[in-house]
Amino acid sequence: MFGLGLPEVVIIAVVAILIFGPKKIPEIGGVLGKSLKNFQEGMKKSDEDQSDL
């Protein structure tokens, strides 16, 4: 996972909770998930468009 170990992931999670608060984290996770899904779909579509050339 991007060369991150468990200690680094825990530190990032704690900092995120401190910055955004525990109620905002699920919202941010949902937005990130949707963004990643849209990005992956765009990459697939781009690959399909280039293979048509």
N, C-alpha and C positions, 0 to 999 in steps of 0.2 A: 504494500500500500504506500507507494511513493517513498519508500525507504524510511518510513516512520515506524518507530517501535512503540510498544505499549506506554512507556513513560511519556513520550512526546504527545501521544494522542490524549492521554489523561490531562496533561498540562494545557493543551489546546482546549479541551472540553471545559476545564475549570475557568479558564480565561473567558471563554465564550459565555458561560453562565454568569460570570461577574459583570461582563459588559452588557449583555442583552437581557439578563434575567431569565429565570426558568420558564416563565409563561411564553416568552417570545421564541424560544429555541424550536419548538415544533413548527411554528410558522416559517421560520427561516429554513428549516430542513425541507419543508414542503416546497418552498420556492426554489431551493437549490436542486431538489429532485426533478421538478418540472423543467427547470432550465437545462439540466444535464440531458434529460430525455429529448427536449427540442433540439439541442446541439447535436446529439447522436443521430436523430432523424435527418437533420440538415446535412450531416456528413454523408449519410447513406444516400440521400437524394443527389448530393453533389457527385458521389462516386458513380451513381447510375447515369447521371447526365453526361459525365465524361466518357463512360463506356459506350454511349450511343454515338460518339463522334467517330 
